[in-house]
Amino acid sequence: MTSTTTDTDTRRVAEIGRYRVLFEPLRQDLVALVEVAAQVAGVPMATINLITETQQVQVAAVGFDAAVCAREDSMCNLVLHAGHPVIVPDAREDERFRDNPFVTGVIGRVRFYATHQLVTPDGVVIGTLCVFDEEPRTLTADQEHALVALADRVVDLLELELRTRELSATLQEMEDLHTELERSNEQLAAFAGQVSHDLRNPLTALSMSLRLIVEQLGESGTGDTEEIAWLVGRARNGADRMQSLIDDLLAYARLGGELSRVEVDLDKTMAEVLEDLSSALTGAVVTVGHLPTLVGDPVQLRAVLQNLVANSAKFTPPGEPARIEVGSVELGGRWRVTVADHGLGVPEQDRERVFEPFTRVHAKVPGSGIGLATVRRAVEAHGGRLGLEETPGGGTTAWFELPG
């Protein structure tokens, strides 16, 4: 077999594959067309043959059951590239076909045989429209022209189904994009709420530091250089973390929830959280045990700890200092991090509901109701789980588990 023949076969098989007709149920539109071909030619049998590298596949037939045979046994394969209708009144008398198994009785007893190529819009011959009879006969010029026209209609039907399928796929892609856009818009809306919520505490720390600098400069003219340097450094650190939070959360929303995954030292992260929450934690007693280093998104995990600690400080009985214990325990390849308080607590029937956006159990305590929703979104994005339990003696213990 020459390289040219191999290339032609490869191209033809690829074209046939695009139409998806070889291994699917018989298409009734193609069956109807071969019925018309048989009627026009005045013969009892007609078929659409597609020729692969090794087989002839009859994808629609009338007058007999469609079947598959070896390519070397195919009559149509012998004249596949004739370029014009092939009409044989009696195949027994044609040297091309007299020994073919479809003629000799091994497979069939074809006498009259007429066929025309199926040519795709790209000029690839994929098979034939074939009519035949077990009795010798011939075709008139009008019948021959009709056979050519019907062969073109076969390709038209294949192309129509292909374009319809491609259009359906495009419409599905557009629908998927629309769904993704809606989801992205929801995430962006949540992002806006999250930013306003999560940046409030570091912004408070930044504002307080800058205000103290102004007060010191105003009182003494120059102020204590070391104290001013410490306050400026603290303000700059807060500003840097806010910028990082904005950039990373915006990227998170735009990327449809994809997270960066690096090693995150939760001990270090908690220290930053406590610094940012220093105003909210004024008078609070916070005990922090050892926290693990986990692989995850540093911004999202920081938001989890910040929201849980801020909630623990917020939901404290009036006049009482907040008591908060942060710790962790390894549970079979996973780490559970806990933030326990001794405050107002969450009724058992509300412990799942509070993770929904804008849900508030204690209406008198100021807040937006998105903190715990932010926690759940971040934890679940990391493949983790979370929940609330009652702290022994009263209060709430919030926990989340992540892979170790």
C-alpha positions in Angstrom: 0.0 0.0 0.0 1.5 3.4 -1.0 1.8 6.3 1.3 -0.7 8.2 -0.9 -3.3 5.5 -0.4 -2.6 5.4 3.3 -3.0 9.2 3.6 -6.3 9.0 1.6 -7.6 6.2 3.8 -6.7 8.1 7.0 -8.4 11.2 5.8 -11.5 9.3 4.7 -11.8 7.5 8.1 -11.4 10.8 9.9 -14.2 12.3 7.8 -16.5 9.3 8.5 -15.7 9.6 12.2 -17.0 13.2 12.2 -20.4 12.0 11.1 -20.8 9.4 13.8 -22.9 6.9 11.8 -20.9 3.7 11.9 -21.8 2.4 15.4 -25.1 4.1 16.1 -28.7 2.9 15.4 -29.9 3.1 11.7 -30.9 6.7 11.0 -34.4 6.8 9.5 -33.7 9.7 7.3 -30.9 7.8 5.6 -33.1 4.7 5.3 -35.9 6.8 3.7 -33.4 8.1 1.2 -32.2 4.7 0.1 -35.8 3.7 -0.3 -36.2 6.6 -2.7 -33.1 5.5 -4.6 -34.4 2.0 -5.0 -37.8 3.3 -6.3 -36.1 5.7 -8.7 -33.9 3.0 -10.1 -36.7 0.5 -10.2 -34.7 -2.1 -8.2 -35.5 -4.0 -5.0 -32.3 -3.2 -3.1 -30.3 -0.1 -2.3 -27.7 0.8 0.4 -25.3 3.5 1.6 -21.8 2.1 2.0 -19.1 3.8 4.0 -15.5 2.5 3.4 -13.1 2.4 6.3 -9.5 1.2 6.2 -10.6 -2.5 6.5 -14.3 -2.7 6.1 -17.4 -1.8 4.1 -20.2 -0.7 6.5 -23.7 -0.5 5.3 -25.3 2.3 7.4 -28.7 2.2 5.7 -30.3 -0.4 3.5 -33.6 -1.4 1.9 -34.5 -4.9 0.5 -32.0 -6.6 2.9 -30.4 -6.2 6.3 -27.5 -3.8 6.5 -24.3 -5.6 7.3 -20.5 -5.2 7.5 -18.0 -7.0 5.2 -14.3 -7.0 4.6 -13.1 -4.2 2.4 -11.5 -6.5 -0.1 -14.9 -8.2 -0.7 -16.7 -4.9 -1.4 -17.8 -4.2 -5.0 -17.9 -0.5 -4.3 -14.3 -0.4 -3.1 -13.2 -1.4 -6.6 -14.7 1.7 -8.1 -14.6 4.0 -5.1 -12.5 6.7 -6.9 -14.1 6.3 -10.4 -15.3 10.0 -10.2 -18.5 9.2 -12.1 -21.5 6.8 -11.8 -20.6 3.2 -12.4 -23.5 1.2 -14.0 -23.1 -2.5 -14.6 -26.0 -4.3 -16.4 -24.7 -7.8 -15.5 -21.8 -8.1 -13.1 -21.1 -11.7 -14.3 -19.9 -10.2 -17.5 -17.7 -7.5 -16.0 -14.1 -8.6 -15.4 -13.9 -6.2 -12.3 -16.8 -8.0 -10.5 -17.3 -11.5 -12.0 -15.2 -13.1 -9.2 -16.5 -11.0 -6.4 -18.3 -12.9 -3.6 -21.3 -10.6 -3.9 -21.7 -11.9 -7.4 -20.6 -15.5 -7.2 -23.1 -16.5 -4.5 -20.6 -16.6 -1.6 -22.2 -13.5 -0.1 -24.8 -12.5 -2.7 -26.0 -13.0 -6.3 -25.8 -9.4 -7.7 -26.4 -9.0 -11.4 -27.4 -5.4 -12.0 -25.2 -2.9 -10.1 -25.0 0.9 -10.1 -23.2 3.2 -7.7 -22.1 6.8 -7.2 -19.6 8.4 -4.8 -20.4 10.2 -1.6 -18.2 13.2 -1.6 -17.9 15.6 1.4 -17.7 19.4 1.0 -14.0 19.0 1.6 -13.7 16.7 -1.5 -13.2 13.5 0.5 -14.8 10.3 -0.9 -16.3 8.4 2.1 -18.3 5.8 0.3 -21.1 5.2 -2.1 -24.9 5.2 -2.7 -25.5 1.8 -4.3 -28.5 0.2 -6.1 -28.6 -3.4 -7.3 -30.8 -6.3 -8.4 -30.4 -10.0 -8.8 -31.7 -9.6 -12.4 -29.8 -7.9 -15.2 -31.0 -4.4 -16.2 -29.8 -0.9 -16.9 -30.7 2.7 -16.1 -32.0 5.5 -18.2 -30.2 8.8 -18.3 -32.8 10.4 -16.0 -32.4 7.6 -13.5 -28.6 8.0 -13.6 -28.9 11.7 -13.0 -31.3 11.0 -10.1 -28.8 8.6 -8.6 -26.1 11.3 -8.6 -28.5 13.8 -7.0 -29.5 11.3 -4.3 -25.9 10.6 -3.5 -25.4 14.4 -3.0 -28.5 14.4 -0.7 -26.9 11.6 1.4 -23.9 13.9 2.1 -26.3 16.8 2.8 -28.1 14.8 5.5 -24.8 13.7 7.1 -23.6 17.4 7.0 -26.9 18.6 8.4 -26.8 16.3 11.4 -23.1 17.2 12.0 -23.8 20.9 11.9 -26.9 20.4 14.2 -24.7 18.5 16.6 -22.0 21.2 16.5 -24.6 23.9 17.0 -26.1 22.0 20.0 -22.6 21.7 21.4 -22.0 25.4 20.9 -25.4 26.2 22.6 -24.5 23.9 25.5 -21.1 25.7 25.8 -22.9 29.0 25.9 -25.3 27.7 28.5 -22.4 26.5 30.5 -20.7 29.8 30.2 -23.9 31.6 31.3 -24.1 29.3 34.3 -20.5 29.9 35.1 -21.0 33.7 34.7 -23.9 33.6 37.1 -21.8 31.6 39.6 -18.9 34.0 39.1 -21.3 37.0 39.7 -22.5 35.3 42.9 -18.9 34.8 44.0 -18.0 38.4 43.2 -21.0 39.6 45.3 -19.9 37.4 48.1 -16.3 38.7 47.6 -17.5 42.3 48.0 -19.2 41.4 51.3 -16.2 39.3 52.4 -13.7 42.1 51.7 -15.8 44.7 53.6 -16.1 42.3 56.5 -12.5 40.8 56.6 -10.8 44.2 56.1 -12.6 46.0 58.9 -10.4 44.6 61.6 -6.9 45.2 60.0 -8.2 48.6 58.9 -9.1 49.5 62.5 -5.6 48.5 63.6 -4.1 50.6 60.8 -6.2 53.6 61.6 -5.5 53.4 65.3 -1.8 53.2 64.7 -1.8 56.2 62.5 -3.9 58.1 64.9 -1.5 57.4 67.7 1.4 58.6 65.5 -0.5 61.9 64.9 -1.2 62.3 68.6 2.4 61.7 69.6 3.7 64.1 67.0 1.2 66.7 68.1 2.0 66.4 71.8 5.7 66.4 71.7 6.6 67.9 68.4 8.8 65.0 67.4 7.6 62.1 69.6 9.5 59.1 70.6 11.4 57.8 67.6 11.3 54.1 68.5 7.6 54.2 69.4 6.8 56.0 66.1 8.9 53.5 64.1 7.0 50.6 65.8 3.7 52.2 65.1 4.5 53.0 61.5 5.8 49.4 61.0 2.6 48.0 62.4 0.5 50.3 60.2 2.5 49.3 57.1 2.2 45.6 57.9 -1.6 46.0 58.2 -1.7 47.8 54.9 0.4 45.2 53.2 -1.9 42.4 54.5 -5.0 44.3 53.4 -3.5 44.7 49.9 -2.6 41.0 49.8 -6.1 40.1 50.9 -7.7 42.3 48.2 -5.5 41.0 45.4 -5.8 37.3 46.4 -9.5 37.4 47.0 -10.1 39.2 43.7 -8.1 36.6 41.9 -10.0 33.8 43.8 -13.3 35.2 42.6 -12.1 35.7 39.0 -10.6 32.3 38.7 -13.9 30.6 39.7 -12.7 29.4 43.1 -9.2 28.1 42.3 -6.9 28.2 45.3 -3.2 28.6 45.6 -1.8 25.8 47.6 1.4 26.4 49.6 2.5 25.4 53.1 0.7 27.7 55.6 2.1 28.0 59.2 -1.1 28.5 61.2 0.9 29.5 64.3 2.3 32.5 62.3 -1.1 33.2 60.7 -2.8 33.2 64.1 -0.2 35.7 65.4 -1.1 38.1 62.5 -4.8 37.6 63.2 -4.4 38.5 66.8 -2.4 41.6 65.8 -5.1 42.7 63.4 -7.8 42.0 66.0 -6.0 43.8 68.8 -8.8 46.4 69.1 -11.6 43.9 69.0 -9.7 41.7 71.6 -9.1 44.5 74.1 -9.6 43.0 77.5 -10.0 39.5 76.1 -8.0 36.5 77.4 -6.8 34.5 74.4 -5.0 31.2 74.8 -3.4 29.7 71.7 -2.0 26.2 71.6 0.2 24.7 68.9 -1.3 25.0 65.5 -0.1 22.8 62.5 1.4 23.8 59.2 -1.0 22.8 56.4 -1.0 23.0 52.6 -3.6 25.5 51.5 -4.4 29.0 50.4 -2.8 31.4 53.0 -5.4 34.2 52.4 -8.4 31.9 52.8 -7.1 30.1 55.8 -6.2 33.4 57.4 -9.8 34.5 56.8 -11.1 31.4 58.5 -9.1 32.0 61.7 -9.8 35.7 61.7 -13.6 35.2 61.4 -13.7 32.5 64.0 -11.7 34.5 66.6 -13.6 37.7 65.8 -16.9 35.9 66.3 -15.7 34.5 69.6 -14.8 38.0 70.8 -18.0 39.5 69.6 -20.6 37.2 71.1 -19.7 37.8 74.8 -22.1 38.7 77.5 -22.1 42.4 78.2 -19.5 43.5 80.8 -17.6 40.2 80.7 -14.2 39.8 79.1 -14.0 37.3 76.2 -12.2 34.0 77.0 -11.0 32.3 73.9 -9.0 29.1 73.5 -7.5 28.2 70.1 -6.0 24.7 69.7 -5.6 21.7 67.3 -5.6 18.0 67.4 -4.5 15.4 64.7 -7.2 12.9 63.8 -6.0 10.2 61.5 -4.2 12.2 58.8 -6.4 15.3 59.3 -6.1 18.2 61.6 -9.0 19.7 63.6 -8.5 23.3 64.6 -10.9 24.6 67.3 -11.8 28.1 68.5 -13.7 27.9 71.8 -15.4 30.7 73.6 -17.5 31.0 76.7 -20.0 33.5 75.3 -23.6 33.6 74.3 -23.6 30.3 72.5 -25.6 29.1 69.4 -28.7 27.1 69.9 -28.4 23.6 68.5 -31.2 24.1 65.9 -29.3 27.1 64.5 -25.8 25.6 64.3 -26.1 24.7 60.6 -28.1 27.7 59.6 -25.5 30.2 60.9 -23.2 29.2 58.1 -25.6 30.7 55.5 -24.9 34.2 54.3 -26.5 37.1 56.3 -27.8 34.8 59.0 -27.7 36.3 62.5 -28.7 34.5 65.7 -28.1 37.4 68.1 -29.7 40.4 66.5 -28.4 42.8 69.2 -24.8 42.0 68.3 -23.6 44.2 65.4 -22.4 42.4 62.3 -23.2 41.5 58.7 -23.8 37.8 59.1 -21.4 36.7 56.5 -18.4 35.7 58.6 -19.3 32.1 59.1 -20.5 31.8 55.5 -17.0 32.9 54.5 -15.5 30.3 56.8 -17.6 27.5 55.2 -16.8 28.5 51.7 -13.1 28.6 52.4 -13.0 25.3 54.3 -15.1 23.4 51.8 -12.9 24.8 49.0 -10.0 23.1 50.7 -11.8 19.8 50.9 -12.5 20.1 54.6 -15.5 20.2 56.9 -16.6 22.3 59.8 -19.2 22.7 62.5 -20.2 24.2 65.8 -20.5 22.5 69.2 -21.3 23.7 72.7 -18.3 24.6 74.8 -18.3 22.7 78.2 -19.7 25.1 80.7 -21.4 27.3 78.0 -20.4 29.1 74.9 -19.5 27.9 71.4 -16.7 25.8 70.0 -16.2 26.3 66.3 -14.0 23.7 64.5 -12.8 22.9 61.1 -10.9 19.9 59.7 -8.4 19.9 56.8 -6.1 17.2 55.4 -2.8 17.1 57.1 
